[in-house]
């Protein structure tokens, strides 16, 4: 039977509840100096605000080496009543020191992913519930191909879903050609992130036809010129028969974007985006996107 792997253990897909399918409680990167998500109290307050808005679960896509603070996630989940998923995986090379990447060369990356999915992350006892990797801008460089290949191998060993950061929403065809074509990962085990940032209806439909999950996950990023087109893009997919492949998330990646620090944060997904999409798609479909779909997307027959 399929289960969603949370930081407090496995749950049935239907138990997940209203879910932010892509966000970050903690994140640290040399590309974001001075904007790190490292404050435990702020993370707790943000989860409490999300819970007060009607949220029940958050999928944290922060991968290995970027300040996940996995050991703090179980207590945050207990304190706020919000189910949390934690990722293994590896982001683009720019987010790491070369020494970190050198230690993972060879078979080390696949072994790391499998270990964090099955044994747990370090000494935290927390098992990852997904693998997060990243493509490049309209292409896949050698680093991306290495990480995607390791993710596929870890998926085949464990059943874990694979979430993919698409750089500015681009590169989905190349990712799918490698991940689902050459490497044999079923489309329904893949979540493509940031499609709202590249509102090309042809690419969106091609991705949907692969059977993968389509994540529109940056509503808090108001500086993206494509955000206002998200309801139109999501409705086009639903009208084409792909309404059952959609996910929504907030993707809060810097401290100033948290609602407790004056930004839109996680509650924005439910406070503002949900009614806007309901007007375009109907409340029934939006409810399923927020509740039923994440349970299906992130559940696995864990091995």
Secondary structure by P-SEA (a helix, b strand, c coil): cbbbbccccccccccccccccccccbbbcccccccccccaaaaaaaaaaaaaacccbbbbcccccccccccaaaaaaaaccbbbbbbbcccccccccaaaaaaaccaaaaaaaaaaaccccccccbbbcbbbbbcccccccaaaaaaaaaaaaaaaacbbbbbbbcccccaaaaaaaccccccccccccbbbccccccccaaaaaaaaaacbbbbbccccccccccccaaaaaaaaaaaacccccbbbbbccccccccccccccccccccccaaaaaaaaccaaaaaaaacaaaaaaaccccc
